[in-house]
Amino acid sequence: LSAFGPKGTGQRNDGINIGTALGTSVRAAAAGEGVYAGNQVPGFGNLVLLKHPGGWVTAYAHLDKLIVKNRD
C-alpha cells in the first residue's frame, strides 16, 4: 500500500504498508521476542512489536486481532 521513505508532502514512511484480506495470518520477518502486544499506541490499532537479535525491532500494526502476548 505504501513504500518506505519520503512521501513528498513533508511526511515519510519509516516502514512498508502491506494490505491483505481480512483474517490473513501475519508472520514475523524473523525470530524474536514479543516486547509489546496491544492497542494503546495511538494511530497503530492492534500492534505487535518484536525485538530481534542485533537490536532490530519490527512492528506489525493495524492487525484485525491479537493472538500473541508480551514475551511470546
VOGU-3710 file (C-alpha; in Angstrom, 3 decimals, decimal comma):
1> lsafgpkgtg> 0,000/0,000/0,000  2,869/2,365/0,715  6,623/2,129/0,195  9,423/3,096/2,586  10,735/6,663/2,510  9,680/10,260/1,816  6,098/10,865/0,700  6,566/14,260/-0,975  4,140/16,004/1,400  6,673/16,562/4,160
11> qrndginigt> 5,876/13,137/5,554  7,778/9,891/5,406  7,047/6,236/5,954  9,604/4,505/8,161  8,305/1,095/7,102  6,243/-0,516/4,392  2,490/-0,947/4,414  1,166/-4,271/3,148  -2,525/-4,900/2,563  -4,155/-8,312/2,683
21> algtsvraaa> -7,554/-9,937/3,067  -9,215/-9,789/6,474  -8,253/-12,820/8,549  -4,941/-13,494/6,785  -2,209/-14,647/9,198  0,763/-12,348/9,692  4,151/-13,974/10,178  7,231/-12,399/11,738  10,045/-11,238/9,483  12,489/-13,128/11,730
31> agegvyagnq> 12,601/-14,836/15,122  12,399/-12,504/18,080  10,766/-11,747/21,415  7,404/-10,021/21,683  8,019/-6,814/23,629  4,570/-5,305/23,086  1,159/-6,588/22,055  -1,817/-4,293/22,498  -3,797/-1,341/21,218  -2,659/1,502/23,470
41> vpgfgnlvll> -0,336/3,245/20,974  -2,386/5,916/19,153  -2,519/5,560/15,377  -1,461/1,897/15,205  -4,560/-0,077/16,234  -3,694/-3,616/17,317  0,101/-3,585/17,378  2,819/-6,190/17,943  6,485/-5,208/18,397  9,161/-7,880/18,094
51> khpggwvtay> 12,755/-7,378/19,243  15,307/-9,299/17,188  18,985/-10,118/17,797  21,222/-7,182/16,934  18,785/-4,610/18,317  16,305/-4,572/15,414  12,606/-4,159/16,148  9,795/-4,937/13,725  6,291/-3,525/14,106  3,083/-5,158/12,911
61> ahldklivkn> 0,230/-2,645/13,136  -3,466/-2,337/12,260  -3,980/-6,053/12,925  -7,525/-7,434/12,924  -6,903/-9,265/16,212  -4,034/-10,171/18,528  -3,255/-13,813/19,262  0,153/-13,211/20,847  1,114/-11,729/24,189  4,113/-9,881/25,541
71> rd> 7,142/-12,185/25,842  5,863/-14,634/23,174
//
